[in-house]
């Protein structure tokens, strides 16, 4: 098995270092990291190159994709990995922290016969002090989005070989053969199409060998929840019923948060 982990990145100089550090700490070190710079205007590329120089034991590579969009960047990374010899593909995002056993858990799922796997997305606690509702409600937001996905008419495909399952783009893995067979991520912007949902629906038409595993865990940023609010975040994931002026939320877009312990 030759696994590549794809990390799309756009203006993530403040976050991508932590993501790479967590990947370097994986209990199973046998994989390659491929960062896709999606036209960053900040120091993202410099951070990635500096990390590669400082951590030579991590097989870390960098490619560029000028077409703006998480779907386009993810697809470029997946296909570059396949050309480089990848047999299996995983994706996380440049504001996420995979669990230290994430790669090993992904490989176990493949070994059990799954062609595509995802798992829990839990809130990061290291970015900034979390409000109680951010800490408690992110799992509820994800659960509500998953329920909506099962009920959504667009996910009721008579040609599907299995039920709709929510698989966040920041915590998903599949075989290279399935990626090519299904058509992969649509080359879109996140404000137009949720590319992870589109990929799941493409996969459902060609295999039923997909599912969720509790040990495939990624810790995701709560910055979108903080910026959009609970209702706005739910609307965003419900077919973009809420469309903010700023989609690419970065720390500079967030107001300072009072630490709960200081109250």
C-alpha positions as CSV (number, residue, x, y, z in Angstrom):
1,X,0.0,0.0,0.0
2,X,1.4,3.4,-1.0
3,X,-0.6,6.1,0.8
4,X,-0.6,9.8,-0.1
5,X,-2.2,12.4,2.2
6,X,-3.4,15.4,0.3
7,X,-3.6,18.7,2.1
8,X,-5.2,21.6,0.1
9,X,-4.1,25.0,1.4
10,X,-5.0,28.6,0.7
11,X,-3.6,31.4,2.8
12,X,-2.9,29.0,5.7
13,X,0.5,30.2,7.0
14,X,-0.9,30.4,10.5
15,X,-2.4,26.9,10.5
16,X,-0.6,24.6,8.1
17,X,2.5,24.1,10.3
18,X,0.4,22.5,13.1
19,X,-1.2,20.2,10.5
20,X,2.1,19.1,9.2
21,X,3.5,18.6,12.7
22,X,0.6,16.3,13.5
23,X,1.2,14.3,10.4
24,X,4.8,14.0,11.3
25,X,3.8,12.5,14.6
26,X,1.7,9.7,13.1
27,X,2.1,6.3,14.7
28,X,2.4,4.9,11.2
29,X,5.0,6.9,9.3
30,X,4.8,5.1,6.0
31,X,3.0,7.7,3.8
32,X,3.6,10.7,1.7
33,X,2.2,14.2,2.3
34,X,1.3,16.3,-0.7
35,X,0.4,19.9,0.0
36,X,-1.5,21.7,-2.8
37,X,-1.0,25.5,-2.7
38,X,-4.2,26.9,-4.1
39,X,-2.7,30.3,-5.1
40,X,-1.9,31.5,-1.5
41,X,-1.0,35.2,-1.1
42,X,0.6,34.8,2.3
43,X,3.5,32.7,3.5
44,X,1.9,29.3,3.2
45,X,4.5,28.0,0.7
46,X,7.4,29.3,2.8
47,X,6.0,27.5,5.9
48,X,5.7,24.2,4.0
49,X,9.2,24.5,2.6
50,X,10.7,25.4,6.0
51,X,8.9,22.4,7.6
52,X,10.2,20.1,4.9
53,X,13.7,21.3,5.5
54,X,13.4,20.9,9.2
55,X,11.8,17.4,9.1
56,X,13.6,15.4,6.4
57,X,12.1,12.1,7.6
58,X,8.7,13.2,6.5
59,X,8.1,12.6,2.8
60,X,6.6,16.1,2.1
61,X,5.9,17.4,-1.3
62,X,4.4,20.6,-2.7
63,X,2.4,21.3,-5.9
64,X,0.5,24.3,-7.0
65,X,-3.1,24.8,-8.4
66,X,-4.0,28.2,-9.7
67,X,-7.7,27.5,-10.2
68,X,-9.3,28.7,-6.9
69,X,-11.4,26.2,-5.2
70,X,-11.2,23.4,-2.6
71,X,-12.5,20.9,-5.2
72,X,-10.0,21.9,-7.8
73,X,-7.1,21.9,-5.3
74,X,-8.1,18.5,-3.9
75,X,-8.5,17.0,-7.3
76,X,-5.1,18.3,-8.5
77,X,-3.5,16.7,-5.4
78,X,-5.3,13.4,-5.8
79,X,-4.3,13.1,-9.4
80,X,-0.7,14.2,-8.8
81,X,-0.5,11.5,-6.1
82,X,-1.8,8.8,-8.5
83,X,0.7,9.8,-11.1
84,X,3.4,9.5,-8.5
85,X,2.4,6.0,-7.7
86,X,-0.2,6.3,-5.0
87,X,-2.4,3.2,-4.5
88,X,-4.4,4.8,-1.7
89,X,-5.4,8.4,-1.0
90,X,-6.4,10.4,2.1
91,X,-7.3,14.0,2.5
92,X,-7.2,16.4,5.4
93,X,-7.2,20.2,5.4
94,X,-4.6,22.8,6.4
95,X,-6.6,23.9,9.5
96,X,-7.1,20.4,10.8
97,X,-5.2,18.0,13.2
98,X,-5.6,14.3,12.4
99,X,-5.4,12.0,15.4
100,X,-2.0,10.6,15.8
101,X,-3.3,7.1,14.9
102,X,-5.2,8.5,11.9
103,X,-3.0,7.0,9.2
104,X,-2.9,3.6,10.9
105,X,-6.7,3.7,11.4
106,X,-7.2,4.5,7.7
107,X,-5.0,1.6,6.7
108,X,-6.9,-0.8,9.0
109,X,-10.1,0.2,7.3
110,X,-8.6,-0.5,3.9
111,X,-7.3,-3.8,5.1
112,X,-10.8,-4.7,6.2
113,X,-12.0,-4.3,2.6
114,X,-13.4,-0.7,2.6
115,X,-12.7,1.3,-0.6
116,X,-13.6,4.6,1.1
117,X,-13.7,5.6,4.7
118,X,-14.3,8.5,7.0
119,X,-14.9,9.1,10.7
120,X,-15.6,11.6,13.5
121,X,-14.8,15.3,13.1
122,X,-14.1,16.8,16.5
123,X,-13.4,20.4,17.5
124,X,-9.8,21.6,17.9
125,X,-9.1,23.1,21.3
126,X,-5.6,24.6,20.6
127,X,-6.4,27.5,18.2
128,X,-7.9,29.8,20.7
129,X,-10.0,29.5,23.9
130,X,-13.3,28.0,23.0
131,X,-16.6,29.2,24.3
132,X,-18.7,26.5,25.9
133,X,-21.2,26.4,22.9
134,X,-18.3,26.0,20.4
135,X,-16.9,23.1,22.4
136,X,-20.3,21.4,22.8
137,X,-22.2,22.2,19.7
138,X,-19.8,21.4,16.9
139,X,-20.6,17.7,17.1
140,X,-24.3,18.6,17.1
141,X,-23.8,20.7,14.0
142,X,-22.1,17.9,12.3
143,X,-24.8,15.4,13.4
144,X,-27.5,17.7,12.1
145,X,-25.7,18.1,8.8
146,X,-25.4,14.4,8.5
147,X,-29.1,13.9,9.2
148,X,-30.1,16.6,6.7
149,X,-27.8,14.8,4.2
150,X,-29.7,11.6,4.5
151,X,-33.0,13.3,4.1
152,X,-31.9,15.7,1.3
153,X,-33.6,14.9,-2.0
154,X,-30.3,15.4,-3.9
155,X,-28.8,12.5,-2.1
156,X,-31.6,10.1,-2.9
157,X,-30.2,8.5,-6.0
158,X,-32.0,5.5,-7.4
159,X,-28.7,4.3,-9.0
160,X,-26.8,4.4,-5.7
161,X,-25.5,1.1,-4.5
162,X,-25.7,2.2,-0.8
163,X,-27.1,4.9,1.5
164,X,-25.8,8.5,1.7
165,X,-23.1,8.8,4.4
166,X,-21.6,12.2,5.4
167,X,-17.8,12.1,4.9
168,X,-16.1,15.5,5.6
169,X,-13.5,16.4,3.0
170,X,-11.0,17.0,5.8
171,X,-11.4,13.4,7.0
172,X,-11.7,11.0,4.0
173,X,-9.7,8.3,2.4
174,X,-10.2,6.1,-0.6
175,X,-8.4,3.9,-3.0
176,X,-6.7,5.5,-6.0
177,X,-8.7,3.1,-8.3
178,X,-12.0,4.2,-6.8
179,X,-11.0,7.8,-7.1
180,X,-10.5,7.4,-10.8
181,X,-13.5,5.1,-11.3
182,X,-15.9,7.5,-9.6
183,X,-14.6,10.7,-11.3
184,X,-13.1,12.1,-8.1
185,X,-13.7,15.6,-6.6
186,X,-15.5,18.1,-8.9
187,X,-13.2,20.9,-9.7
188,X,-15.3,23.5,-8.0
189,X,-15.2,26.2,-5.3
190,X,-16.6,25.4,-1.9
191,X,-19.0,28.4,-2.2
192,X,-20.5,26.7,-5.3
193,X,-20.5,23.0,-4.4
194,X,-19.6,21.0,-1.3
195,X,-17.1,18.8,-3.1
196,X,-17.0,16.2,-0.4
197,X,-20.8,15.5,-0.7
198,X,-20.4,15.4,-4.5
199,X,-17.6,12.8,-4.2
200,X,-19.6,10.6,-1.9
201,X,-22.5,10.6,-4.3
202,X,-20.2,9.7,-7.2
203,X,-18.7,6.9,-5.2
204,X,-22.2,5.5,-4.3
205,X,-22.8,4.8,-8.0
206,X,-19.9,2.5,-8.4
207,X,-19.4,0.7,-5.0
208,X,-21.1,-0.1,-1.7
209,X,-17.7,-0.7,0.0
210,X,-17.6,2.6,2.0
211,X,-18.3,3.5,5.5
212,X,-17.5,5.2,8.8
213,X,-14.9,4.1,11.4
214,X,-14.9,5.5,14.9
215,X,-11.1,5.4,15.1
216,X,-10.6,7.5,11.9
217,X,-10.6,10.8,13.8
218,X,-9.7,14.4,12.8
219,X,-9.9,17.5,14.9
220,X,-11.3,20.4,12.8
221,X,-11.1,24.2,13.2
222,X,-14.2,25.9,14.7
223,X,-13.3,29.2,13.1
224,X,-16.2,28.9,10.6
225,X,-18.7,28.2,13.4
226,X,-17.3,31.2,15.4
227,X,-17.6,33.5,12.4
228,X,-20.9,32.4,11.0
229,X,-22.7,31.5,14.2
230,X,-24.7,28.3,14.8
231,X,-27.6,29.2,12.6
232,X,-25.3,30.5,9.8
233,X,-23.1,27.5,9.9
234,X,-26.1,25.1,9.6
235,X,-27.4,27.2,6.7
236,X,-24.0,27.1,5.0
237,X,-23.8,23.4,5.1
238,X,-27.5,23.1,4.1
239,X,-26.8,23.9,0.4
240,X,-25.4,27.3,1.1
241,X,-28.7,28.8,2.3
242,X,-26.5,31.2,4.3
243,X,-23.8,32.9,2.1
244,X,-21.4,35.1,4.1
245,X,-19.4,37.9,2.5
246,X,-16.2,36.2,3.5
247,X,-16.1,32.5,2.8
248,X,-12.4,31.8,3.4
249,X,-12.4,32.5,7.2
250,X,-8.9,33.1,8.6
251,X,-7.9,34.2,12.1
252,X,-7.7,37.8,11.0
253,X,-11.4,37.7,10.3
254,X,-12.3,36.7,13.9
255,X,-12.7,39.0,16.8
256,X,-10.7,38.4,19.9
257,X,-12.4,35.9,22.3
258,X,-12.6,36.4,26.0
259,X,-11.2,33.4,27.8
260,X,-13.9,31.7,29.9
261,X,-11.6,31.4,32.8
262,X,-11.2,35.2,33.0
263,X,-14.8,35.8,33.7
